[in-house]
Each structure stands twice: as C-alpha cells, then as structure tokens.
Amino acid sequence: MELKPGLKKVPKTTNSGVYILEIYLKDELLLNSKKFDLLLNSGYYYYFGSAQKNLFSRINRHIKKDKIIHWHIDLLTTNSNCNVSNVYYLLDVGKEKECEMCKKVEEGFHLLHPIKSFGSSDCKSCYSHLLYSKTKISYNHFCSLYHSMVSFIPSHSGISDS
C-alpha cells in the first residue's frame, strides 16, 4: 500500500472506534457526482467517521489514493488536489461518539458544513459529517477540545494518606 509522505500505516491493535480525517484541499474543487454538484473552497476539511469493526483497515483505506469510490469521503480522498494530512481517533467507543465529536468540533471551532448529508446518510441528527475551516486546527486545540469532552468519574472508595 502506498501512503502519503509523513503518514504511517496504522497498526491493527483495536477493532472499533471513531476517527477524524483532516483533509487539505490545495485549490478549489468542483465536486461532481450523482448526489453532489458544487464547488468546494480551498482549505481544511474534517470528516468524522466510525468503524465498529476493522477501524484501522478503514482508516488505512481512506489514506490510499487508488481505490474504488464507495463512501462519500472517497470523492475527496481520491482527488489529486486533496491530501489527508492528519488522522485523529478514539478507540473502543460507540458510533454515537462520531456525531458527538462532529457537533463538538463544529461548535468549538465555529466550523461550517459545506455539503448537506455528506458522510451522514445513516445519521438522523447531523446536518453532515464533513466540516470546513479556512485554516488548520492545531493538534493542541484538538487535545483541548477532547479534554473538555472527557469526564472523570470519582472513585467510590475513600482515599487516605495513611
């Protein structure tokens, strides 16, 4: 499998989870398919997906350029004008986290949905699972948002210093 420079094949250690693909679009792109026909601006696109099995196989497939178009996101990832620049993922979480993460990122960074129903044809609550930003969201900002989503559950047993 040929990967983009700087991206490494993800190891197969866990079977499920949710992921965010950060896709950089160098120049404007006319997205033309049976379902979509519109012009996408240059910038960064964040796609939210999940896999309840074979998570890393799914991510590795998204990174590849040469593939049969199966999912909406393949319309971007196969285009020579687009590059998957980062992949963020949460392991062993349910599909519902996909929508939760998308909404948190949309609200936390004030991002836009460029295409209705893109990547969310099986979702009843989201406008789409693709967000747009003119500028890149830094890793540290993603980490801060992640930490705001994680809640600590206090222990039921008392802690003593004796």
Salt bridges, closest charged atoms under 4 A:
GLU22 OE1 - LYS136 NZ 2.71
ASP74 OD1 - ARG61 NH1 2.93
GLU98 OE1 - LYS95 NZ 3.07
GLU98 OE2 - HIS129 ND1 2.78
GLU100 OE1 - LYS97 NZ 3.14
GLU106 OE1 - HIS113 NE2 3.14
ASP122 OD2 - LYS95 NZ 3.22
